[in-house]
Amino acid sequence: QVQLVESGGGLVQPGGSLRLSCAASGFTWNYGTIGWFRQAPGKEREGVSCISSRYYNPYYADSVKGRFTISRDNAKNTVYLQMSSLKPEDTAIYYCAAAPQRYYGGSYGLTPAPYDYWGQGTQVTVSS
């Protein structure tokens, strides 16, 4: 059974950094796509970034481009989201999602449609 567990959220001041982790079990990360999403109170879930184990380069929403970096550690079956220059508008619950053995990129990878499995989320609050 596929499980995703996010960690690394917390409270950070504007301009600060956080690194989120998404640990996967039940499938081998070498084959598939992982996406990061976020949802702020009263807003729809928004795609932040996605990374595929083949065919596609990592992709970012315009709102985080240049500030966030997605990466993976195949040995640990973990995907990371390094967030820098954080802004109050980055405050949200952050979720990772997986599409095992399927490969997506670009703007389609930032929609919920391709993903079968979701983590429980981790809260990120950016505030002084």
C-alpha atoms as one frame of an Amber mdcrd trajectory, in Angstrom:
protein
   0.000   0.000   0.000   1.339   3.408  -0.969   1.855   5.856   1.879   3.229
   9.369   1.837   4.316  11.205   4.955   5.202  14.893   4.898   7.351  16.572
   7.511   9.356  19.740   8.038   6.614  22.320   8.320   6.545  24.986  10.998
   6.552  28.676  11.780   9.125  30.846  10.021   9.646  34.573   9.643   9.298
  36.281   6.263  12.471  35.827   4.279  13.278  32.589   6.059  13.656  29.044
   4.778  12.185  25.617   5.394  12.754  22.212   3.856   9.783  19.894   3.531
  10.198  16.155   3.141   7.872  13.591   1.589   8.793  10.047   2.524   7.189
   7.390   0.341   6.549   3.736   1.062   4.794   1.051  -0.917   6.303   2.030
  -4.235   9.755   2.643  -5.616  10.375   6.293  -6.252  12.537   5.443  -9.252
   9.309   4.981 -11.221   6.777   7.778 -11.046   5.968  11.418 -10.370   5.713
  13.321  -7.100   3.933  16.654  -6.791   3.809  19.249  -4.051   0.563  21.142
  -3.490  -0.629  23.659  -0.950  -3.941  24.890   0.338  -4.474  28.098   2.264
  -7.640  28.726   4.298 -10.542  29.614   2.035  -8.569  28.903  -1.132  -8.395
  26.052  -3.600  -5.542  23.570  -3.586  -2.678  24.917  -5.684   0.075  22.985
  -7.427   3.526  24.150  -6.335   6.036  21.855  -7.989   6.429  18.407  -9.500
   9.283  16.070 -10.280   9.296  12.976 -12.448  11.844  10.179 -12.316  12.175
  10.306 -16.102  11.311  12.292 -19.227  10.546  15.655 -17.613  12.434  18.391
 -15.832  11.164  19.646 -12.483   8.420  22.216 -12.871   7.319  25.101 -10.657
   4.358  27.383 -10.286   5.167  30.977 -11.204   4.434  32.024  -7.635   7.389
  30.007  -6.283   9.794  29.931  -9.217  13.268  30.995  -8.158  12.453  30.540
  -4.457  11.535  26.846  -4.161  13.553  23.840  -5.288  12.272  20.289  -5.579
  14.700  17.383  -5.358  14.733  13.678  -4.617  16.860  11.130  -2.814  16.229
   7.786  -4.462  18.114   5.872  -1.793  15.787   7.243   0.879  12.687   7.208
  -1.338  12.139  10.804  -0.304  11.337  14.004  -2.176  12.197  17.405  -0.747
  10.874  20.903  -1.235  13.431  23.512  -0.248  11.635  26.793   0.326  13.557
  30.047   0.575  12.666  33.747   0.713   9.351  32.758   2.227   6.469  35.203
   2.154   3.303  35.418   4.271   1.325  34.338   1.203   3.193  31.016   1.260
   1.299  30.137   4.440  -0.697  26.968   3.772  -0.926  23.276   4.415   1.522
  21.578   2.071   0.761  18.161   0.632   2.754  15.748  -1.459   1.103  13.449
  -3.961   2.305  10.447  -5.971   1.594   8.943  -9.356   3.523   5.644  -9.274
   4.883   4.380 -12.599   3.500   7.338 -14.521   5.428  10.349 -15.712   4.144
  13.876 -15.827   5.606  17.318 -16.113   4.745  20.877 -16.981   1.517  22.516
 -15.978  -0.417  19.227 -16.042   1.824  17.945 -13.273   0.611  20.811 -11.098
  -3.010  19.706 -11.302  -4.427  17.104  -8.880  -5.694  14.914 -11.745  -2.627
  12.684 -12.304  -2.130  11.704  -8.668  -3.522   8.661  -6.923  -2.036   9.030
  -3.462  -1.809  11.964  -1.071  -0.096  12.624   2.229  -1.770  14.083   5.272
  -0.145  17.494   4.905   2.208  19.664   6.942   1.465  23.213   8.059   3.739
  26.048   6.959   3.167  29.437   8.564   5.143  32.489   7.499   4.686  35.295
   9.976   6.663  37.800  12.002
